[in-house]
């Protein structure tokens, strides 16, 4: 079996490396990034998205947003032009559910199966292969892809039909963003009140307020480390997709709208490429204090 992997950024590159380590044969391509390192590890370099599809049994895409996915799969020299009969396309990007359904329908018209399978966990979990993977599609396609997805994540769940993977990812991104904002408010308050933030963290992390988000982000914040595992600009993209989807469904999500404004402030303040834990910086600026060791 040959796997095509398109999109070799912060997330895609380590994911491709994990598949190479698992002894899968890979053909890789990225329109905007070099991939000599992957070729040196044993992957074959593709010349286009079409070329990758023509050489692969399963094609994985890992791209920034809906337009990028539609261009790579449906556009000129795209996957759809080269894909073989019986192939499976798995889009692991975080995009709008409606875009997943559009891509899935176009592939279905050519007899090609499709899954939307966005991930959560950021760069650290992409590197160690412990991503949470949320999948939309039919059971047969899921069963075909699962052994591969198991090499990329510690949790692989079929959530429903095409598009449901990205609906689940939007729910995940809402919860993560609001969690970071809540943690930021709480730690700025306690620090301003003169309580050691490290002690606050130790005291509450094992209780009901504890969370995976807090455990991952507070140590970074206390060290002043906002190196991106998941960039603010990408979280803005995800929350915009959440807001658009919510508006289409007439679902109010006012807390999401609020944290979106915080992210937009940070983007305009020069932090677009910072980790989303930099939400803390907004509250620090407002309170004129830093939460550090």
GIVEN-V197405 format. One record per helix or strand of 3 or more residues. SS is the DSSP state (H for helix, E for strand). FROM is the first residue (numbers start at 1). TO is the last residue. If there is no record, write none. Layout:
((SS | FROM | TO) (SS | FROM | TO))
This chain:
((E | 2 | 6) (H | 12 | 21) (E | 25 | 29) (H | 36 | 40) (H | 49 | 54) (E | 58 | 61) (H | 66 | 74) (H | 79 | 82) (E | 88 | 91) (H | 97 | 109) (E | 113 | 120) (H | 122 | 128) (E | 131 | 136) (H | 139 | 149) (E | 153 | 160) (H | 164 | 192) (H | 197 | 204) (H | 212 | 222) (H | 232 | 248) (H | 254 | 271) (H | 276 | 287))
